[in-house]
Amino acid sequence: MVRRALVCLLLPAAALAQPAPERRVALLDLVRQDCGACHGLTLKGGLGPSLEPASLAQKDAEALAFVVLHGRRGTPMPPWRGHLTEDEARWIVESLKKGLPE
């Protein structure tokens, strides 16, 4: 019992909070459609910067999730906090860093 609790404490929070399969489909659609409107439909950049794995590789995942949730003042990047939970924002960031599934 103690060993299992210790393992849970050592796992990153993002690994513990996966959206349900139906929600993952909706989140991927949101990324492709809503994020793609500014970041390019292929996410290679447009009005906003590229969201491809190579472009995000050196960026901190928590900082990116913060931007997703709170937007960026003075830019067209809107806050998504009203539409996404913190765990969902982290999942989106991790998915983008790995490369979205086809």
Secondary structure, DSSP 8 states (H G I E B T S, - for coil): -HHHHHHHHHS-HHHH----HHHHHHHHHHIIIIIHHHH-TTSS-SSS---SHHHHTTS-HHHHHHHHHH--TTSS----TTT--HHHHHHHHHHHHH----
